[in-house]
Amino acid sequence: MARIWDDVLTDLDRLVIEKGGYGKSRGLGKKPLLMIIDVQYNYVGDDVPLEQSLEKWPSGGGNIAWAAIRNIIKVKKAAEEAAIPIFQSRNVQKQTLAFDGFSTKTNRDQTKYLDGRPETQIVKELAPGPNEIVIDKAYASVFYGTPLQSYLVKLGIDTIIIVGGSTSGCCRATAVDAVTRSYNVAMVEDCLYDRISISHKAALLDCWMKYCDVMNSQEIIEYFNSFKK
């Protein structure tokens, strides 16, 4: 099966993967949760070509993000129909500190990222439902400095399905932290987005090789459908 990272691999890369035995499926469990990461206006922007979006939304994904969102909507609907828990996260700065894990590496206006600003809200197309939990965070991983682990234990979760953005940032960090805590993890390729194409491909390759499964939205929808009663 063709993979999104195939076109960036050298012959030596392919040999390393083959001889190293990388990419074995981790598998999914019996109690999944859908984790939608940081699908906020700041990190999405307008549904226009990315280069046209950057002036207004310097950290937005433009049409790249919106292509993923349209798939996330379908996956979220399948999760709702199968009564699978749905969590969302927001990356925000607090008024009292005005600092997050990315601030020191960018020169953009940080006031747009303060909690309470409309730009920090989740896009209306994925507005959290009454049974969804929204977790605010200040660093890449949804696990770091949040009560996520406690919620997962309480719900008996054994599998985390990751969608949202960015692939190479908050999604990858969350995936690695989840695997470190012995959860089964799948990153949903066509429900993830990144503004840098090589970062998107490399992050998915790295996670597929070493940490978790990389699947597509149709596979995840079929998996969720298996839990329908």
matplotlib code that plots the C-alpha trace (Angstrom):
import matplotlib.pyplot as plt

x = [0.0, 1.3, 2.2, 2.2, 6.0, 7.1, 8.2, 10.7, 12.5, 15.8, 16.8, 18.9, 15.9, 13.8, 16.6, 16.8, 13.1, 13.0, 16.0, 15.0, 11.6, 9.9, 6.2, 4.6, 1.0, 0.4, -3.3, -6.4, -8.2, -11.7, -12.3, -11.4, -11.5, -11.4, -8.9, -9.4, -6.3, -6.3, -8.8, -9.0, -9.3, -5.7, -4.4, -6.9, -7.6, -9.7, -10.5, -8.3, -4.9, -2.4, -0.3, -3.4, -4.2, -0.8, -1.1, -4.3, -3.6, 0.2, -0.3, -3.3, -3.3, -5.6, -7.2, -4.8, -6.4, -9.9, -9.4, -8.6, -11.5, -14.0, -12.7, -12.7, -16.4, -17.1, -15.0, -16.6, -20.1, -19.1, -17.8, -21.0, -23.2, -21.2, -21.2, -17.4, -16.0, -14.8, -12.2, -11.0, -8.0, -7.2, -3.7, -4.1, -2.2, -3.5, -3.9, -1.8, 1.2, 0.9, 3.4, 3.2, 5.6, 5.9, 6.1, 9.9, 10.3, 8.0, 7.8, 4.0, 1.5, 0.9, -2.2, -4.2, -3.4, -4.7, -7.6, -10.9, -9.9, -12.2, -9.2, -8.6, -12.0, -12.6, -14.1, -17.9, -17.9, -16.5, -18.0, -17.9, -21.1, -22.6, -20.9, -17.4, -14.6, -12.4, -8.9, -6.9, -3.1, -0.1, 2.4, 2.4, 1.2, -2.3, -1.0, 1.5, 0.1, -3.5, -5.9, -6.2, -4.6, -7.1, -10.0, -8.7, -8.3, -11.8, -13.3, -11.2, -9.8, -7.2, -7.0, -6.6, -7.5, -5.6, -6.8, -6.3, -3.1, -0.4, 0.9, 4.5, 3.7, 0.9, -0.4, 3.0, 3.8, 0.5, 0.9, 4.4, 3.2, 0.2, 2.3, 4.7, 1.6, 0.9, -2.2, -2.9, -2.7, -3.7, -2.9, -5.5, -3.5, -6.2, -7.6, -4.2, -2.7, 0.6, 1.7, 5.0, 4.6, 7.9, 7.1, 3.7, 5.3, 8.3, 6.1, 3.8, 6.7, 8.4, 5.3, 4.5, 8.0, 8.4, 5.3, 1.8, -0.4, -1.1, -4.5, -7.0, -10.5, -12.4, -10.5, -11.3, -15.0, -15.2, -13.5, -15.9, -18.9, -17.9, -18.9, -22.5, -25.1]
y = [0.0, 3.4, 5.7, 9.5, 9.5, 7.1, 10.0, 11.3, 8.0, 7.1, 3.6, 3.5, 4.6, 1.8, -0.7, 0.5, 0.2, -3.3, -4.7, -2.9, -4.5, -1.2, -0.5, -3.5, -2.8, -2.0, -2.8, -1.2, -2.1, -2.5, 0.9, 3.8, 7.5, 10.1, 12.9, 16.0, 18.2, 22.0, 22.6, 26.3, 29.3, 30.3, 27.0, 26.6, 30.0, 30.5, 27.8, 29.3, 28.3, 28.4, 31.2, 33.4, 32.6, 33.4, 37.1, 37.0, 33.6, 33.2, 29.9, 28.7, 25.7, 27.2, 24.8, 22.0, 22.2, 22.3, 19.2, 17.4, 18.9, 17.6, 14.1, 14.7, 15.7, 12.2, 10.4, 12.4, 11.5, 7.8, 8.2, 9.8, 7.1, 4.4, 6.3, 6.5, 9.3, 12.4, 14.8, 18.0, 20.1, 23.8, 25.3, 28.6, 31.1, 32.3, 36.0, 35.7, 34.3, 34.9, 32.1, 28.8, 26.2, 27.9, 31.6, 31.8, 30.3, 32.7, 36.4, 36.6, 38.6, 36.5, 38.3, 36.4, 33.2, 34.4, 32.5, 34.3, 35.6, 34.4, 33.1, 30.5, 28.9, 25.5, 26.0, 25.9, 23.0, 20.9, 22.7, 20.4, 18.7, 18.5, 15.2, 16.2, 17.2, 20.1, 20.2, 23.4, 23.1, 25.3, 22.8, 20.4, 17.2, 17.0, 15.0, 17.6, 19.6, 18.5, 16.0, 13.9, 10.8, 10.8, 11.0, 8.1, 5.9, 6.7, 5.8, 2.7, 3.8, 1.6, 3.2, 6.8, 7.9, 11.1, 13.7, 17.5, 19.6, 20.0, 16.5, 17.2, 19.2, 18.6, 15.4, 13.7, 14.8, 13.4, 10.2, 9.5, 10.4, 8.1, 5.1, 5.8, 5.3, 2.0, 3.1, 1.8, 4.7, 5.4, 8.7, 9.2, 10.4, 12.2, 13.8, 15.4, 18.6, 20.5, 23.6, 22.1, 19.1, 17.5, 17.8, 16.2, 13.2, 12.8, 12.9, 10.2, 8.1, 8.4, 7.5, 4.6, 3.2, 3.5, 4.3, 3.8, 2.8, 5.3, 4.7, 6.5, 7.9, 5.1, 2.4, 4.3, 4.8, 1.0, 0.4, 2.8, 1.2, -2.2, -0.7, 0.1, -1.7]
z = [0.0, -1.0, 1.9, 2.0, 2.9, 0.1, -2.2, 0.3, 1.1, -0.4, -1.3, 1.8, 3.9, 2.5, 3.3, 6.9, 7.4, 5.8, 7.7, 11.0, 10.9, 11.4, 10.9, 12.5, 13.4, 17.1, 16.8, 18.3, 21.5, 22.8, 24.4, 22.1, 22.4, 19.7, 20.4, 18.3, 18.7, 18.5, 15.6, 16.6, 14.3, 15.1, 13.8, 10.9, 9.4, 6.2, 3.7, 1.0, -0.4, 2.4, 0.9, 0.8, 4.4, 6.1, 6.3, 8.4, 10.0, 10.4, 12.3, 10.3, 7.9, 5.2, 2.8, 3.9, 7.4, 6.0, 3.8, 7.0, 8.9, 6.4, 7.1, 10.9, 10.7, 9.2, 11.8, 14.6, 13.4, 13.4, 17.0, 18.1, 16.5, 18.3, 21.6, 21.6, 23.9, 22.2, 23.7, 22.1, 23.1, 22.8, 22.9, 24.8, 26.8, 30.1, 30.8, 34.0, 32.2, 28.5, 27.7, 26.0, 24.7, 21.2, 22.2, 22.4, 18.9, 17.0, 16.5, 15.9, 18.0, 21.1, 22.2, 19.6, 21.6, 25.0, 26.5, 25.8, 22.4, 19.6, 17.6, 20.3, 19.9, 18.2, 14.7, 14.6, 12.2, 15.1, 18.0, 21.0, 21.9, 25.4, 26.2, 24.9, 27.2, 26.1, 27.6, 27.6, 27.4, 27.0, 25.5, 22.6, 24.3, 25.5, 28.4, 29.7, 32.7, 32.1, 33.7, 30.6, 32.1, 35.0, 32.5, 30.5, 33.5, 34.7, 31.4, 31.0, 27.7, 26.0, 22.5, 21.4, 17.9, 17.0, 14.5, 14.1, 14.0, 13.6, 12.6, 13.5, 16.7, 19.1, 17.4, 17.3, 20.8, 22.1, 20.2, 21.7, 25.2, 24.8, 23.6, 26.5, 28.8, 27.1, 25.1, 21.6, 19.2, 15.7, 13.8, 11.1, 8.1, 6.1, 9.4, 10.2, 8.8, 8.9, 7.1, 6.1, 3.9, 4.8, 8.5, 7.9, 6.1, 8.4, 11.5, 10.2, 9.0, 12.4, 14.3, 11.9, 12.3, 16.0, 18.0, 16.6, 13.7, 10.8, 9.3, 7.1, 8.0, 6.3, 8.4, 11.6, 10.6, 10.1, 13.4, 15.2, 13.4, 15.0, 18.4, 17.3, 19.3]

ax = plt.figure().add_subplot(projection="3d")
ax.plot(x, y, z, "-o")
ax.set_aspect("equal")
plt.show()
